[in-house]
Amino acid sequence: MKNTSKNHRTLFRSVRGLVVHQDAHYQKIINRSVQLVARNE
């Protein structure tokens, strides 16, 4: 039982890490588009 909860926590941590990584990736894309829009105006 203990082992399962440990694995579960590790899985959760890696999933959360992926989400954070994706957020950073999208943030870069958003920043780039904002800069492009600002340059066009």
C-alpha positions as CSV (number, residue, x, y, z in Angstrom):
1,M,0.0,0.0,0.0
2,K,2.8,2.4,0.9
3,N,4.6,1.7,-2.3
4,T,1.5,2.5,-4.4
5,S,1.0,5.9,-2.8
6,K,4.7,6.7,-3.3
7,N,4.4,5.9,-7.0
8,H,1.2,7.9,-7.2
9,R,3.0,10.9,-5.8
10,T,5.9,10.5,-8.2
11,L,3.4,10.3,-11.1
12,F,1.6,13.4,-9.9
13,R,4.8,15.3,-9.6
14,S,5.9,14.4,-13.1
15,V,2.5,15.3,-14.5
16,R,2.6,18.7,-12.7
17,G,6.1,19.2,-14.0
18,L,4.9,18.6,-17.6
19,V,2.0,21.1,-17.1
20,V,4.4,23.8,-15.7
21,H,6.8,23.1,-18.7
22,Q,3.9,23.5,-21.1
23,D,2.8,26.7,-19.5
24,A,6.2,28.2,-19.9
25,H,6.2,27.1,-23.5
26,Y,2.9,28.8,-24.2
27,Q,4.0,31.9,-22.3
28,K,6.9,32.2,-24.7
29,I,4.6,31.9,-27.7
30,I,2.1,34.4,-26.2
31,N,5.0,36.9,-25.5
32,R,6.2,36.5,-29.1
33,S,2.7,37.2,-30.5
34,V,2.3,40.2,-28.3
35,Q,5.6,41.6,-29.4
36,L,4.6,41.1,-33.1
37,V,1.3,42.9,-32.5
38,A,3.0,45.7,-30.7
39,R,5.5,46.1,-33.6
40,N,2.7,46.2,-36.2
41,E,0.8,49.0,-34.5
